[in-house]
């Protein structure tokens, strides 16, 4: 099963502050098209979308726009999750682990419970944006070279295990720069970051069925339809 197939990205002061903390390049260096992506709120964003990530380029952390998902012939939307257990050995990610890393700032993500397909919104308990660890590289998409990224996944913590057997790698902000500057950090230290989030870091609550359609993109999709679970 896929993991975190829908995310929430909100261009609010908290997200802006965190991205400035991670990036060495001012936002105004982006062209008009990329700034539109950066500043656009997305409440039900699916794979194959273009989204802002922070990646290491020319010796500095840079905010760039990348396609979520590495395209393969049998999956038009692309492969948008990379399992930590095989990122170093899989041909799809060859050369990226320990070199081509990125961080992806989101407000949270949706997950569907396996037994009854109830959708849940997962977010940080402290109300801060969530930093997800990813891999990034160039691929040919419809004849054009594009920067693509995938989230790295690991086994779940206790909260996420209630709905799914995998979770994205959730980085603490103090660790995110080390993840991005992968070559300097080293593979052993990176593996120590690609672990389940500590208990209590994430919370979740059930949401309504409208999140099931990518055509719905509204703030109320995140609203709880039941009690919070930590």
URLIN-V421989 format. One line per field, one symbol per residue. ss: DSSP state (~ for helix, > for strand, _ for the rest). phi: phi as a letter, one per 20 degrees, with the letter a starting at -180 (. if undefined). A space follows every 50 residues. Layout:
ss = ???
phi = ???
//
This chain:
ss = _____>>>>___~~~~~~~~~~____~~~__~~~~~~~___>>>>>___> >>>>>>>__>>>>>>>>>_>>>__>>>>>_>>>_______~~~_______ >>>>>>_>>>>>______>>>>>>_____>>>>>>>>>>>>__>>>>>>> >>>>_____~~~____>>_>>_~~~~~~~~_~~~~_~~~~~~~_______ _>>>>>__~~~~______~~~~______>_
phi = .fclfccdccedgffgfffffeeedgfffffffffffgeefcdbeegmfd becdceblmbececdceepefcgecgfnedccfgfcfedfffdgnefnbd dbccecerbdbdfffcmfecddbffenefdddebdcaebeclncfcfcbc fedbfeefffffcbecbffdefgfefffffeffffnffffffeecgfgfn fdcbbfcfffffdffebcgffeffdrffcd
//
